[in-house]
Amino acid sequence: ERRRLQVLVGLVLPKAEHGDATLRLVWTAGPARGMPSALALLGEIPDWIELARERGATAVSLLGLRASAPWLLPGVKSTSYAVNMAAEDEARRRGADEALFVDPDGIVLEGTVTNVWWRVGDTLYTPSLDLGILAGVTRATLIELAPERGYTVEEGAYPLSRLLAAEEAFTSSSVRELMPLIEIDGTALGRGPAADALQAGLRGLAAKV
């Protein structure tokens, strides 16, 4: 199976000759009693990401589901993005760039394809994986990078009011990297040093790969 995956990756990578690209690896169990299957998808990074990072992104909060029950597959990254895409469409209909999910109690969960962060002083806050959110690879990397940049990280269950009162906020994902948030639900947020410092650290790690 690993050899098949290497072959697939080798077939698509030569197409990424003109700058950065995204590489998505999909691994399926295959048919019953059959062989697993792997799929490698190569795509361009949308131009709007750098433009949004430069000006800062806006977001609205939408009701989301806390996937804490085991049958809801908490933290699993699947190919079913219908709800996420519908949330992004709703955010854009409201004039925002991003949607942030909160549960019925107002607890912040995650973005449609991102993890959420905010800073107060030298502490970074992010929703805990116990809430059933996706354990993003970039999220884990930032937890390791933060102390090197002078920040501590606290994970927990936080109400939206804590996020709206932050000194700065941002999202993280493998494709969008760190995206500063300058407005959530009409509340303006200031840009701060943490997002820029961690973004530089993230790019530095990528350059070493």
Secondary structure as the mmCIF struct_conf table of DSSP 4:
data_model
#
loop_
_struct_conf.conf_type_id
_struct_conf.id
_struct_conf.beg_label_comp_id
_struct_conf.beg_label_asym_id
_struct_conf.beg_label_seq_id
_struct_conf.end_label_comp_id
_struct_conf.end_label_asym_id
_struct_conf.end_label_seq_id
HELX_RH_AL_P HELX_RH_AL_P1 ARG A 2 VAL A 12
HELX_RH_3T_P HELX_RH_3T_P1 LEU A 13 LYS A 15
BEND BEND1 HIS A 18 GLY A 19
STRN STRN1 ALA A 21 THR A 28
BEND BEND2 PRO A 31 PRO A 31
TURN_TY1_P TURN_TY1_P1 ALA A 32 ARG A 33
BEND BEND3 GLY A 34 GLY A 34
STRN STRN2 SER A 37 GLU A 44
HELX_LH_PP_P HELX_LH_PP_P1 ILE A 45 PRO A 46
TURN_TY1_P TURN_TY1_P2 ASP A 47 ASP A 47
HELX_RH_AL_P HELX_RH_AL_P2 TRP A 48 ARG A 55
STRN STRN3 ALA A 57 LEU A 63
BEND BEND4 ALA A 69 ALA A 69
HELX_RH_3T_P HELX_RH_3T_P2 PRO A 70 LEU A 72
TURN_TY1_P TURN_TY1_P3 PRO A 74 GLY A 75
BEND BEND5 THR A 79 THR A 79
HELX_RH_AL_P HELX_RH_AL_P3 ALA A 82 ARG A 93
TURN_TY1_P TURN_TY1_P4 ARG A 94 GLY A 95
BEND BEND6 ASP A 97 ASP A 97
STRN STRN4 GLU A 98 VAL A 102
TURN_TY1_P TURN_TY1_P5 PRO A 104 ASP A 105
STRN STRN5 ILE A 107 ILE A 107
STRN STRN6 VAL A 108 GLY A 111
BEND BEND7 THR A 112 THR A 114
STRN STRN7 ASN A 115 VAL A 120
TURN_TY1_P TURN_TY1_P6 GLY A 121 ASP A 122
STRN STRN8 THR A 123 PRO A 127
HELX_RH_3T_P HELX_RH_3T_P3 LEU A 129 LEU A 131
BEND BEND8 GLY A 132 GLY A 132
HELX_RH_AL_P HELX_RH_AL_P4 VAL A 137 LEU A 145
HELX_RH_3T_P HELX_RH_3T_P4 ALA A 146 ARG A 149
TURN_TY1_P TURN_TY1_P7 GLY A 150 GLY A 150
STRN STRN9 THR A 152 GLY A 156
STRN STRN10 PRO A 159 PRO A 159
HELX_RH_AL_P HELX_RH_AL_P5 LEU A 160 LEU A 164
TURN_TY1_P TURN_TY1_P8 ALA A 165 ALA A 165
BEND BEND9 GLU A 167 GLU A 167
STRN STRN11 GLU A 168 SER A 173
TURN_TY1_P TURN_TY1_P9 SER A 174 ARG A 176
STRN STRN12 GLU A 177 ILE A 184
TURN_TY1_P TURN_TY1_P10 ASP A 185 GLY A 186
STRN STRN13 THR A 187 ALA A 188
HELX_RH_AL_P HELX_RH_AL_P6 PRO A 193 LYS A 208
#
